[in-house]
Amino acid sequence: MRPILSALILLAATGACTQIVSEQDTTFTYRGDTYRAVIRDYSSGSQSFTKRVVYDGNKPISCSATDDLDCAAAISYERLDSND
């Protein structure tokens, strides 16, 4: 337990957190409908990554910034999951 606590304290002390570097408003088309989307670039220390969030109504759906099929699958999955 002590090594885990030490690691958490070390991470907190070094400020290892992810920050949004840039944000771009855009749209995403799924099955003929156009949805609001945001592409965000993140930075965490020496690493960076990009994600897209598509808004199906007020529901944010996170997916790949570069793979439209991933976003279409994520929307489809969220819609199926919300019907349970």
Number of C-alpha atoms within 10 A of each C-alpha: 5 7 8 9 10 11 11 11 11 12 12 11 9 9 10 11 10 13 13 13 13 11 14 11 11 13 15 18 14 15 6 7 7 13 14 16 21 18 21 18 16 17 15 14 12 5 8 13 13 17 16 25 22 27 18 15 8 8 11 16 16 18 21 15 19 12 10 15 12 14 22 16 13 17 21 12 12 14 12 10 9 7 6 5
